[in-house]
Amino acid sequence: MKTMEDLIARLREAEAELEAAALVQINETRARFHYHLEQGRVRFESGIRRMQAQYRSGLLRYLFTARMGHLLTAPLIYSLIVPLLLLDLMATLYQHICFPVYGIKRVRHRDHIMIDRHLLGYLNLIEKFNCLYCGYANGLAEYIREIAALTEQYWCPIKHAHRSEDPHRLMPLFLDYGDTEAWVKRPPKH
């Protein structure tokens, strides 16, 4: 029977293989759609942006063909930008103040928040704004999750009695629930 450590090692190997395959796919996609990255910025080959713009839906047509439910719920969706920005500010302040005290390396925005879909020529202004918003909101959730995971690893690295559907990447490294001996033997924080 395989131990958890063996399974975690296999998982890390599979993750490395998946990352390598993803890089191959990304490079193939870049070649197929004629773009590359230059100092972190997307650069399309000559004429591609003009070609993409030919497929862009006009704003009035987009609005007049939108479902009424989408138009009515848009203000609610966009009103979340205020708490999202506040959450971003507080999490960033928290880690800049606390992580150096704990000896934890800070999490970088740019590793989690990807804002680039607004550069696609086939999106109209509303679609670009939607992509900007979703890229920020979902990237922020990823950023916050990493900050919270590192904090949890520092202060209370104990697995839960029940497994969540999608535990963060550090959870398998935590102490077993109920393992008093391992908890007592852990290095002190003070």
C-alpha positions as CSV (number, residue, x, y, z in Angstrom):
1,M,0.0,0.0,0.0
2,K,1.3,3.4,-0.9
3,T,1.9,6.0,1.7
4,M,0.7,9.6,1.5
5,E,4.3,10.7,1.0
6,D,4.5,8.4,-2.1
7,L,1.3,9.7,-3.5
8,I,2.3,13.3,-2.9
9,A,5.6,12.6,-4.7
10,R,3.7,11.1,-7.6
11,L,1.3,14.0,-7.6
12,R,4.2,16.5,-7.8
13,E,5.7,14.5,-10.7
14,A,2.4,14.5,-12.5
15,E,2.1,18.3,-11.8
16,A,5.5,18.8,-13.3
17,E,4.5,16.7,-16.4
18,L,1.3,18.7,-16.7
19,E,3.2,22.0,-16.5
20,A,5.6,20.8,-19.2
21,A,2.7,19.8,-21.4
22,A,1.0,23.1,-20.8
23,L,4.1,25.0,-21.9
24,V,4.2,23.0,-25.1
25,Q,0.6,23.7,-25.7
26,I,1.0,27.4,-24.9
27,N,3.9,27.6,-27.4
28,E,1.9,25.8,-30.1
29,T,-1.1,28.2,-29.4
30,R,1.2,31.2,-29.7
31,A,2.5,30.0,-33.1
32,R,-1.0,29.1,-34.3
33,F,-2.5,32.5,-33.4
34,H,0.6,34.5,-34.3
35,Y,1.7,36.1,-31.1
36,H,4.6,36.0,-28.7
37,L,5.6,37.5,-25.4
38,E,8.2,40.3,-25.3
39,Q,9.2,41.4,-21.8
40,G,6.0,40.0,-20.5
41,R,3.8,41.8,-23.0
42,V,1.7,40.2,-25.8
43,R,2.9,41.1,-29.3
44,F,0.9,40.0,-32.3
45,E,2.4,39.5,-35.7
46,S,1.7,42.3,-38.3
47,G,-1.9,42.4,-39.4
48,I,-3.3,40.1,-36.8
49,R,-5.0,42.7,-34.7
50,R,-6.6,44.2,-37.8
51,M,-7.9,40.7,-38.8
52,Q,-9.2,40.2,-35.3
53,A,-11.0,43.5,-35.3
54,Q,-13.1,42.4,-38.4
55,Y,-14.8,39.9,-36.0
56,R,-15.6,42.4,-33.3
57,S,-19.3,42.9,-32.5
58,G,-20.4,46.5,-32.4
59,L,-21.4,48.0,-29.0
60,L,-25.0,48.8,-30.0
61,R,-25.6,45.5,-31.6
62,Y,-24.0,43.8,-28.5
63,L,-26.3,45.7,-26.1
64,F,-29.5,45.3,-28.2
65,T,-29.0,41.5,-28.6
66,A,-28.0,41.0,-24.9
67,R,-30.4,39.0,-22.6
68,M,-32.4,41.3,-20.3
69,G,-31.2,39.3,-17.3
70,H,-27.6,40.0,-18.2
71,L,-28.2,43.7,-18.4
72,L,-30.1,43.8,-15.1
73,T,-27.5,41.8,-13.1
74,A,-24.5,43.7,-14.5
75,P,-24.6,46.5,-11.9
76,L,-24.6,43.9,-9.1
77,I,-21.6,42.1,-10.6
78,Y,-19.6,45.3,-11.1
79,S,-20.5,46.6,-7.6
80,L,-18.3,43.9,-6.2
81,I,-15.2,45.8,-7.5
82,V,-15.2,47.9,-4.3
83,P,-15.0,45.0,-1.8
84,L,-12.5,43.2,-4.2
85,L,-10.2,46.3,-4.2
86,L,-10.5,46.6,-0.5
87,L,-9.7,42.9,0.0
88,D,-6.7,43.3,-2.3
89,L,-5.4,46.3,-0.4
90,M,-5.9,44.6,3.0
91,A,-4.3,41.3,2.0
92,T,-1.3,43.1,0.4
93,L,-0.9,45.3,3.5
94,Y,-1.2,42.2,5.7
95,Q,1.5,40.2,4.0
96,H,3.8,43.2,3.6
97,I,3.6,43.8,7.4
98,C,3.3,40.3,8.7
99,F,5.2,38.0,6.3
100,P,8.6,39.6,7.0
101,V,8.0,39.0,10.8
102,Y,7.1,35.4,10.1
103,G,9.9,34.8,7.7
104,I,7.5,34.0,4.8
105,K,8.3,35.0,1.3
106,R,5.7,37.5,0.0
107,V,3.2,36.5,-2.7
108,R,3.4,38.6,-5.9
109,H,0.4,39.9,-7.7
110,R,1.8,39.3,-11.1
111,D,2.1,35.6,-10.4
112,H,-1.7,35.3,-9.9
113,I,-3.5,38.2,-11.5
114,M,-3.4,38.0,-15.2
115,I,-4.8,40.9,-17.1
116,D,-4.3,40.4,-20.9
117,R,-7.5,39.4,-22.6
118,H,-8.5,43.0,-23.1
119,L,-5.7,43.1,-25.8
120,L,-7.7,40.8,-28.1
121,G,-8.9,42.7,-31.1
122,Y,-12.1,40.6,-31.6
123,L,-13.5,41.8,-28.3
124,N,-15.6,44.9,-28.1
125,L,-15.3,47.5,-25.3
126,I,-17.8,45.7,-23.0
127,E,-16.3,42.3,-23.6
128,K,-12.8,43.7,-22.9
129,F,-14.1,45.3,-19.6
130,N,-15.7,42.0,-18.6
131,C,-12.4,40.1,-19.3
132,L,-10.5,42.7,-17.3
133,Y,-12.9,42.4,-14.4
134,C,-12.9,38.6,-14.4
135,G,-9.2,38.3,-14.8
136,Y,-8.7,40.6,-11.8
137,A,-11.4,38.9,-9.6
138,N,-10.3,35.4,-10.3
139,G,-6.6,36.2,-10.1
140,L,-7.3,38.0,-6.8
141,A,-9.0,34.9,-5.4
142,E,-5.9,32.9,-6.4
143,Y,-3.6,35.5,-4.8
144,I,-5.6,35.6,-1.5
145,R,-5.7,31.8,-1.4
146,E,-2.0,31.6,-1.6
147,I,-1.5,34.3,1.1
148,A,-4.1,32.4,3.3
149,A,-2.4,29.0,2.6
150,L,1.0,30.3,3.6
151,T,-0.5,31.9,6.8
152,E,-2.2,28.6,7.6
153,Q,1.0,26.7,7.0
154,Y,2.8,29.0,9.5
155,W,0.2,29.2,12.3
156,C,-1.9,26.0,12.1
157,P,-0.6,23.4,9.8
158,I,-3.2,20.7,10.7
159,K,-5.3,18.9,8.2
160,H,-9.0,19.1,8.8
161,A,-11.1,16.1,9.9
162,H,-13.0,16.4,6.7
163,R,-11.5,16.9,3.3
164,S,-12.7,19.9,1.2
165,E,-13.4,19.5,-2.5
166,D,-10.4,21.5,-3.5
167,P,-7.8,22.0,-0.7
168,H,-4.9,24.4,-1.3
169,R,-1.6,23.1,-2.5
170,L,0.0,23.1,1.0
171,M,-2.6,21.0,2.8
172,P,-1.0,17.6,2.1
173,L,2.1,18.8,4.0
174,F,0.1,19.6,7.1
175,L,0.0,17.5,10.3
176,D,-2.7,14.8,10.6
177,Y,-5.8,15.8,12.4
178,G,-5.6,14.6,16.0
179,D,-1.8,14.0,15.9
180,T,-1.0,15.5,19.3
181,E,2.6,14.2,19.3
182,A,3.5,15.8,16.0
183,W,1.9,19.1,17.2
184,V,3.9,19.1,20.4
185,K,7.2,18.3,18.5
186,R,6.8,21.1,15.9
187,P,9.3,23.9,16.1
188,P,8.2,26.8,18.3
189,K,7.1,30.1,16.6
190,H,8.3,32.5,19.3
